[in-house]
Amino acid sequence: METREVAERTFITTFLSPHIAPLVTAGQFVMVSFPETSDPLLPRAFSVCDADGDKLSLLYVAVGRGTRKISMLQADETLILNGPLGRGFPKTASGSRIW
């Protein structure tokens, strides 16, 4: 796992996720929770920013306890990710009209 600050209180965290990352399509999300704790109590939904090979990235603003906690995780710590969830967007042919 790697976290980097890209703007004030805005972070990208990249996870090694070989079971989820290859399945993600544009517009999908994952539910994130912390192992062995109930703080925060419920899993939180995060839109997937990028999925490349076996890596998955989340872009977020650290505003609450949960997002601040994610932004401070160390490389050897883990999170529970469930997904991919939601109906992704279909791929379009290069140069095709979308709108």
Secondary structure, DSSP 8 states (H G I E B T S, - for coil): -EEEEEETTEEEEEEE-TTTGGG--TT-EEEEE-TT--SSSS-EEEEEEEEETTEEEEEEE--SHHHHHHHT--TT---EEEEEES-------TT----
